[in-house]
Amino acid sequence: MKLESGVVEIRQAPLLSRLVCPRCKGGIHGISSGLHCKPCGLTYPTYDDVIVMVAAQTLSADSDQIPVQDKRKSDQQRLYTKVAEHWDLAAKPFSFVPNAFSFLNYGYVPTDNEQFSRVQLPEHLPNRYCANLAVEVVGQTNLTDKEVLEVGCGRGGNITTMNAFFEPKLSIGIDLCLASVQFCLGKHSQPTAFFAVADAETLPFPEESFDVVYNLESSHAYPERESFYREVYRVLKPCGDFLYSDFLMKDEFAVAIALLEDLGFELLRDQDITSNVLKSISLTAEERRHMLSEYGFESEKDQKFLEHFLALPGSDIFNDMEQRRAPYRILNLKKTR
Ligand SMILES: C[S@@+](CC[C@H](N)C(=O)[O-])C[C@H]1O[C@@H](n2cnc3c(N)ncnc32)[C@H](O)[C@@H]1O
């Protein structure tokens, strides 16, 4: 894939006007090769109409990876670029299905665990379990007419679900993986939804710019989660909502909650949904195994990697969740200070 700079298409224009330099948070302006921050001297390039707000001086010409300094982050990019390849292949026969292969989360199936979602999803909605998780994370929070940022939006399924059922005024999804953001721009063409490449730990938005920040099954991969929490706090308006869900090691949740409360968040809901997520993984395991055999990779290493990623029953991730070493929880928090 060739990376090239160019003019960002007009449909991303409302996003452009909201961006700041992720490093110094100062204003940026458009130049022929992308977006430029004068104080930092950094240029943020664009690829077709994808805006890339990652602090790197140059883009590698032959790679579909945005160079980032942290190896753990470039590993994430590689991982999700591979996943995008697999999903795109598997999605081909289903191109007529809206939202097909737009989710990367493990999904949620009701159990006797209390449900908080305000909406009942239609019985035959494609990827219903994944969409279920998306709305369960929203819980009782009102999104109507709100400005929402999803950090780690993957292939955009959560944003389209929120747009369909809650009608936010505007939603922006950012993700570190270029292939996923390209998919979002191609698939989820909506006048109020925008997507860009950016890093969760250095958000390219001014302070107090969103009513809601949403983050689902992504933060476990951030090397410096504390920086991410600080950024969420910074970009949220006063009384803004942080809708957060992930699987983390048990003690990591305790650390996360302490950090978030210290920053000035009030914890409104803390729910363990591991049983719901495991049920979803178990019920979809056969379908996913079939996908792996039909559309998997030739290389054994890549195939093993995909099996691990899907957390099929018997995998380390599944076992960690089942033994509650790595519970899957939903936290709903409010910026009260
Ligand atoms: C398991 S997927 C979940 C995607 C989406 N939230 C969903 O529910 O379908 C995790 C996502 O986090 C993204 N990610 C990982 N590290 C990131 C970072 N530092 N900044 C932004 N996104 C990141 C990955 O590229 C991937 O798309």
PDBQT file of the ligand as one rigid body, heavy atoms in Angstrom, charges set to zero:
ROOT
HETATM    1  C1  LIG A 401     -10.809  -5.453  20.201  1.00  0.00    +0.000 C 
HETATM    2  S1  LIG A 401     -10.790  -4.038  19.156  1.00  0.00    +0.000 S 
HETATM    3  C2  LIG A 401     -12.327  -3.273  19.608  1.00  0.00    +0.000 C 
HETATM    4  C3  LIG A 401     -12.821  -2.329  18.566  1.00  0.00    +0.000 C 
HETATM    5  C4  LIG A 401     -14.186  -1.685  18.865  1.00  0.00    +0.000 C 
HETATM    6  N1  LIG A 401     -14.138  -0.927  20.084  1.00  0.00    +0.000 N 
HETATM    7  C5  LIG A 401     -15.282  -2.713  18.912  1.00  0.00    +0.000 C 
HETATM    8  O1  LIG A 401     -15.908  -2.868  19.983  1.00  0.00    +0.000 OA
HETATM    9  O2  LIG A 401     -15.572  -3.335  17.883  1.00  0.00    +0.000 OA
HETATM   10  C6  LIG A 401      -9.566  -2.973  19.902  1.00  0.00    +0.000 C 
HETATM   11  C7  LIG A 401      -9.240  -1.730  19.065  1.00  0.00    +0.000 C 
HETATM   12  O3  LIG A 401      -8.371  -0.856  19.808  1.00  0.00    +0.000 OA
HETATM   13  C8  LIG A 401      -7.473  -0.260  18.884  1.00  0.00    +0.000 C 
HETATM   14  N2  LIG A 401      -6.279   0.265  19.606  1.00  0.00    +0.000 N 
HETATM   15  C9  LIG A 401      -5.301  -0.429  20.230  1.00  0.00    +0.000 A 
HETATM   16  N3  LIG A 401      -4.387   0.422  20.756  1.00  0.00    +0.000 NA
HETATM   17  C10 LIG A 401      -4.803   1.679  20.466  1.00  0.00    +0.000 A 
HETATM   18  C11 LIG A 401      -4.319   2.994  20.763  1.00  0.00    +0.000 A 
HETATM   19  N4  LIG A 401      -3.184   3.195  21.468  1.00  0.00    +0.000 N 
HETATM   20  N5  LIG A 401      -5.020   4.052  20.331  1.00  0.00    +0.000 NA
HETATM   21  C12 LIG A 401      -6.174   3.898  19.610  1.00  0.00    +0.000 A 
HETATM   22  N6  LIG A 401      -6.689   2.686  19.299  1.00  0.00    +0.000 NA
HETATM   23  C13 LIG A 401      -6.018   1.585  19.729  1.00  0.00    +0.000 A 
HETATM   24  C14 LIG A 401      -7.136  -1.378  17.934  1.00  0.00    +0.000 C 
HETATM   25  O4  LIG A 401      -6.566  -0.901  16.718  1.00  0.00    +0.000 OA
HETATM   26  C15 LIG A 401      -8.515  -2.033  17.757  1.00  0.00    +0.000 C 
HETATM   27  O5  LIG A 401      -9.224  -1.482  16.696  1.00  0.00    +0.000 OA
ENDROOT
TORSDOF 0
